[in-house]
């Protein structure tokens, strides 16, 4: 091995785990993900030494290669629903310990979400997983999906709307408003127990940093983990505020740093609790929120998605 190939073991493992998680979300199967990641590394080491040395961002090359392999597999005709035969993690529930229970919950939530993605086209699924689930930079998504950025945004938006329709339930506006206010109060008071009680046991939170801020790079599963992630993100600071705000006609949360909108948080509700939390942190997607108000602004705001740059 050339000295240039030497990489810290922690970085190697983190890189491989990232590839496994992305490919599993794209394909819905841990077994297929392992196979794709193995093929990705085979292609990497199959490159001539001189060509490999010219690659300045190996992780980007690996992610692009793995993503394109996944899209090729998804495009195969008569491919069955994803994740149905993925039995990895079944043994975890037999240990009876807290860690095993949490891992089992995360596996079950992932299975439900992955099943919900089965109705999407390969391009929609790829754009959504790469951009909205893992917050990968838009230029990387464009390279992997092979479509213009505007198309990738539209594909991800369609996928997101489909997923939100499947995971949420029609909720009266008054009930939605009260629940959003309660979530805000729990966050402001840093009341973990209250916040957890407002979330579905299988709640999921998505954090979109778009590769522009150090947001969580993967979804968070389970009421306790989601509550912890939100309280960490929204921890008290003299220069930050957390308020409720209309987002697409539904009450959500806005975090400001001084006068700048730093996060837009949308809530999906099912069975009187929050089922999904969508946190937009990508400054590009928050640009419209930080523009000066226009005359006649009634105080509500369309989501970043309706502006063409974010979640609904």
Secondary structure, 3 states (H helix, E strand, C coil): CCHHHCCCHHHHHHHHHHHHHHHHHHHCCHHHHHHHHHHHHHHHHHCCHHHHHHCCCHHHHHHHHHHHHHHHHHCCCCCCCCCCCCCCCHHHHHCCCHHHHHHHHHHHHHHHHHHHHHHCCHHHHHHHHHHHHCCCCHHHHHHHHCCCHHHHHHHHHHHHHHHHHHHCCCCCHHHHHHHHHHHHHHHHCCCHHHHHHCEEEEEEEEEECCCCCCCCCCCEECHHHHHHHHHHHCCCCCCEEEEEEEECCEEEEEEEECCEEEEEEEEEEECCEEEEEEEECCCCCCHHHHCCCCCCCCCCECCCCCCCCCCC
